[in-house]
Amino acid sequence: MSLRIAVVCGGPSPEVDVSRLSAAQVAAALRGLGHHCTTLEVDAELWPALLAGGYDCVFIAVHGRFGEDGTVQGVCELLGLPYTGSGLLATALCFDKVAAKRLFVAEGIATPAWRSVSATAADPGEIEQAMAGAAAELGFPLVVKPRNGGSTIGLSIVRAAAGLQPAWETAAAFGEVLCERFVAGIEVTVGILGDNPPRALPTLEIVSERPLYDYAAKYTAGQSHHVIPARLPEDGRRACQYAALRAHLALGCRDLSRVDVIVDGGGQPWVLEVNAIPGLTELSLLPDAARAAGTAFPDLCQGLVDAALARSGSPRS
């Protein structure tokens, strides 16, 4: 059955270009299945466009602010429109790395220790003292990144005291700063699909050609590679999937997420964060893991639409 689908992207986030790439991929896939797709930007015209468009479903492909903080989900709730992915609260919890970590700790899910540092201060000495305190407690190397956001934007690995202030300035450009204990190990991501119950996709190991798996490594062809399944013992891969499922459920996610994990030298998986709206570009992680599990990209998109319609009780589901 042909549906009218609004694919929402854009917004004020530094991840806007990735969002538009994800939206283009999604729209092309759904059009290939016979649906009528309109791409809408997150701006002042979004509300009236959704209100007047007669859409059967909203596919949310907004990365960063307004998409991953629950804003667009709230708009859809108010307008009574079915939408893909997690609800407002779960999405907002994933976006706030500190809130997510507190829930992980409460659920007994291993996550690296952290401290928050304000993005502003009346006295510059307060920031210097706070960053020095974080380093003293958590040690070097120290991960410094924005409390909110993704795509590794604003992230630094600090190896000595001289780097603390520059790292804070880089992260503080995007809001409150999160200092996190560095865990050396294998970078693994686990995609989660479905609901009641959700299922973990095959583990995906990230191999970066750059010193840091940063924005350029993620979105430039040839700068990173995916190894599926991750080069871990079978019980290690299962431990990653189990940790990812627990994190997904602890935050109340549904339909899809991508959980980023570091596996240390002792085989312990440490959950870094959960991405409620993972990238859906040609180079993105979750679509690659889904393909490895036998789910082609158009089927992935259709499944998310079907779940949104079923949840709403739509007769078209």
Helices and strands as residue ranges (DSSP letters): E 4-9, H 16-32, E 36-41, H 46-52, E 57-60, H 71-79, H 88-95, H 97-106, E 114-117, H 124-138, E 142-146, E 156-158, G 161-163, H 164-172, E 177-181, E 186-194, E 199-200, E 204-208, H 215-219, E 224-227, H 234-250, E 255-263, E 269-275, H 285-292, H 297-312
